[in-house]
Amino acid sequence: MKRWEAWWNHAALTAVSLTGLVYGIFKYLVPSADPDSRVGHPWQPAVMKAHILVAPLALFAVGLIFRRHALARIRSGEPNGRRTGTVMFWLLLPMALTGYLIQVFVETAAVRAAALSHLGLGLAFLLGYAFHPKRHATPGPAGDNGNGEGG
């Protein structure tokens, strides 16, 4: 994995995780000062928009890492990190799907079910990511020093 890919992955997953956690705190734990408002904190709408905007970047980052990192580890038979990586892989699709369905559904019960599923899947993914062994970027082929530049 190249340095820029590792950086992109960590930055995008950190951004989507932080915006998701902050949004969840604002939505579910901060009581609204206005009884007629569904917004618990004035920044809640902005944080939700930031989460929605950064989520595709995180999906792209995971695609990069899957192609270059995960498949290489699976092919080599390396057991280190396999459990957490596999769990994160299988959580990703339903997590992304429920994130989009929250925006598409109209019925309150369907939105609530998708939101709670997204919350649970997101927290499980975040735990897997937190406990997944981190590696340093390694140099690529033919003089690539790991950051996409020649060495």
N, C-alpha and C positions, 0 to 999 in steps of 0.2 A: 504494500500500500504506500502510495506517495504521501509526502508530508502535507501537501495541500488537500488531499482527500481526507486524511485524518483530521486536519484542522476544520474542514468544511463539515464533516460528520459531527465532531464534538460541538462546534459552534451552533449548528442547526438544531441538534438534539437538545442542547442546553437551552437555546432560545425557545423552542417549542415547549419544553418541559416547564421552564420558568413562567412563561406566559399562561400556560395551562393551569399551573398551580396557583398563580396569583388570581387568575380569573375564577377558579373554583372557590378560593377563599372569599373573594368579593361576592360571588353569587350565593354561596351556601352558608357562609359563616358570619358575614357582616350584615347586621340588620339595617334595613332602610330607614332613614330618618323620615321619609314621606310614606305614609301608609298606602297611598295610591300609586306608588312607584314600585316597579319590580327590580330597580337598580339599587344594590346595596351600598355601592361606593361610586363616587363621581367618575372614577377612572375605569369602572367596569366595562363600559362599551369600547373604550380605546384598547384595553387589554384583550378583549375578545377579538377585535379586528386584527390586532398584532398577532394573536395566536393563529387566526385563520390565514393571514398572509405568510407566516413563517412555516406553516405546516407543509406546503408543497416543497419548500427547500429541504426540509427534514426528510421527506419521502425520497427526494432525489439523492440526498446524501446516503441514505440507507441502500438505495439501489447501487450506488457507486461502491459502497463497502461490501455489499453482497457479492457483486461481480468480482472484485479484486481480492477481497479478504476472506469472506466466508467460503466461497466455492474452493479457493485454494486450500483452506484448512480442512475442508471435508475431503477433498481429493487426496490430500497427504495423509489422512487418517489421524491427524493431531487431535488428542482428546481434550487438551486444555481449552476451557471456555466453551466447549461444545454444548453443554447443558443450557447455560444462560443464552447463548447465541440462538439455539434452536427455539427456546421459549420466546425470545424476542421476535424471531422470524414469524412464528405462528400467531403472535399477538398483533403483529403489524397490520395485516389485512383487515381483520374485524375492527381494529381501532381506527384505521383510516376510513373505513366504510361508515362506521357509526358517526364519525366526525362530520362527514358529508351529509348523512341522513338527518342529523340535527337541523341542518340548514334547509332541508327539503321538506320534511314532514310538517304538516299543518295541525293535525290532531294533538291536543295537549298530552294525552297518554302516550302516543307514539314518540313525541319529542322527549318526554320525560324518560321513557324506556331507553331510547337511543343515547340520551345524555348520561344516564346512570351507567349504561354499558360502556360508553366512551370513557367515563371517569374511572371505572374499575380497570378497564384494559390499559388505560394510560398509566395508572399507578403501578400496575403489574409490570408494564414495559419499563417504566422508570426504575423500578427495583432491579429488574434484570440488567438494565444498562449500568446501574450503580455497582453491581456485583460482577459484571463481566470483566475478565482480565483485560487491562489496557496494554497495548504494545506500542513501542516507538515505531515511527515510520522507518521503513528500510529502503536502501537504495534500490532503484529499479535497474533494468538492463542497460548495457552499453554506456556506462559512465553517468547515468542518471543518479544524482545525489539525493534523491528522495523528494525534492521540491519541484521537480519538473524541469530543472535546469541542468545543463551538463556540468560535470565535476571537474 
